[in-house]
Amino acid sequence: MTETMHVPVVVIGAGATGLCAALAACDAGVEVLVIERDVTPLGSTAMSTGLIPAAGTPEQAAQGLVDSPELFAEDITRKTKGHADPAMALNLARHSAETIAWMRSNHSIPLDLLDGFTYPGHSARRMYGTPKRSGGELMGCLQSAAEDAGAMLLTDAAVTELVADDTGRVTLVRFSRPDGSVEDVSCDALILACSGFAGDAALVARHIPEMAEATFHGHPGNKGDALRWGEQLGAATADLTGYQGHGGLAHGYGIPILWPLIMQGGFQVNLDGRRFSNEAAGYSEQAAKVNAQAGHVAWSIFDARLHALMCEFEDYRDALSAQAIVTADDLDALAFAIRLPPEALAETVMQVAALTRGEGEDAFGRDFTGKPELAGPWYAAKVTGALFHTQGGLVVDDEARVLRKDGSALPNVFAGGGAARGISGDGSYGYLAGNGLLTATTLGKIAGRSAAALVTRG
Ligand SMILES: Cc1cc2nc3c(=O)[nH]c(=O)nc-3n(C[C@H](O)[C@H](O)[C@H](O)COP(=O)(O)OP(=O)(O)OC[C@H]3O[C@@H](n4cnc5c(N)ncnc54)[C@H](O)[C@@H]3O)c2cc1C
């Protein structure tokens, strides 16, 4: 009989949450093993733009931007219409600046403050990203940092079972390898960093029926394991109906056309050439609005100025290379190319131009003022509404400890990122850009510190 390996802290999942947790445990001098199902750790994190919000940072102050954790927490509360846990939102907002400084200074992750535009719902410019503004690059940096810090990373290993004692203390983690072999590792503390359930169609149909038929553009390996194990251990769950959607996934290409295009003046029309919503309310809630249109599609309409702005983003450059962007010198030619009724499209463009000049009120409540009027040559992208990521999960406290339904903490189980309840409330409307990676990096960091403190205390 082979002896079971023992590691003080085991982390399940090597996305941003798991790797930040591992970094924090290493900082505390505690041995940590990260177990990842995939051959290469990517997760939803690598699919994202890698943008992480932080409030009250020195870079913001240097640029004269007024921001604070309290203001950030207020933005979260406003966006969720009060449906996020206010204490959790404030705790994460208070940690956010330190998380960026810690990742950058202690672990050499090159994060800088984004220039140019403010994401919907944020009252200050507060997004940080790596130079390419890509989640793939962020993941590469996190993985190198974790290796440099001495974290053990076991890939190609899918955790299948947790063994706990009568008190709910997890003592053993069981995982399987592609050849069918099964191995165990025992631990003193466990961090669930294996994300949400968007990759499990049955769970999505159960909790988020409005997106059951939508295109799924997230990490397929996120099958709700943390949720299932948490429930088995008696953990409380919240906001399981909450999700991050996106109303701008290039139809048939699976490439997100990001929201600066809309926030800086672009708009969407349905197949009748008519607008149907306040596109600027948020990209997440826009998913269901697009999917309610004929064919579950819309066209995002924009111009050369916005095209130039969007070329900053890798996703957009990918969309261009894939020929997902249509362009034409004048509106008639654009309408012909994308098969929209030319009169209706021209009328919509005139209406948007008038609203941009401050003439009249938008029927959908959008404020177009303060941006240049759109002008040819014209650009368009056919998009659909997609499900990116779930936002509900296990209830955790300020120390990322998983809580039972009676409010008491499980003895040695922590969670963060997509595995934990987020700060996006119980629908699609509450997702504020960056909520995903804020909860991943900051709760990951907190979970790593808390788990290390638990095992060090003994
Ligand atoms: C297209 C897209 C764009 C996004 N853009 C942004 C953005 O710009 N900003 C933002 O804040 N958020 C964004 N998000 C959301 C953000 O990516 C997620 O909230 C965040 O990455 C979650 O991190 P995580 O570590 O919890 O999960 P993940 O990064 O998904 O990592 C979880 C890992 O756990 C592994 N795993 C799962 N089950 C098991 C198991 N049983 N055993 C072993 N391993 C397992 C998975 O393989 C995966 O690698 C985006 C999401 C998508 C899909």
The ligand as an ORCA input file, in Angstrom:
! r2SCAN-3c Opt
* xyz 0 1
  C     -14.972     35.550    -21.986
  C     -14.849     36.022    -20.570
  C     -14.427     37.334    -20.323
  C     -14.295     37.786    -19.011
  N     -13.794     39.047    -18.797
  C     -13.567     39.458    -17.520
  C     -12.886     40.692    -17.244
  O     -12.385     41.377    -18.135
  N     -12.774     41.083    -15.948
  C     -13.248     40.297    -14.933
  O     -13.144     40.696    -13.773
  N     -13.810     39.098    -15.152
  C     -13.974     38.652    -16.412
  N     -14.529     37.421    -16.633
  C     -14.853     36.568    -15.467
  C     -13.552     36.004    -14.899
  O     -12.807     35.422    -15.950
  C     -13.848     34.975    -13.835
  O     -14.712     35.524    -12.880
  C     -12.565     34.526    -13.132
  O     -11.574     34.219    -14.085
  C     -12.817     33.323    -12.271
  O     -11.566     32.874    -11.797
  P     -11.492     31.480    -11.062
  O     -10.063     31.250    -10.741
  O     -12.472     31.436     -9.954
  O     -11.976     30.437    -12.174
  P     -11.239     29.907    -13.464
  O     -10.274     30.875    -14.015
  O     -12.295     29.404    -14.370
  O     -10.376     28.701    -12.910
  C     -10.986     27.555    -12.349
  C     -10.089     26.343    -12.628
  O     -10.558     25.236    -11.890
  C     -10.372     24.060    -12.666
  N     -11.269     23.036    -12.171
  C     -12.610     23.012    -12.162
  N     -13.076     21.904    -11.594
  C     -11.978     21.179    -11.223
  C     -11.808     19.909    -10.579
  N     -12.851     19.147    -10.207
  N     -10.545     19.483    -10.361
  C      -9.462     20.223    -10.747
  N      -9.585     21.417    -11.354
  C     -10.826     21.893    -11.587
  C     -10.696     24.537    -14.078
  O     -10.153     23.679    -15.054
  C     -10.096     25.930    -14.090
  O      -8.786     25.930    -14.598
  C     -14.646     36.933    -17.931
  C     -15.083     35.621    -18.167
  C     -15.165     35.166    -19.475
  C     -15.589     33.751    -19.717
*
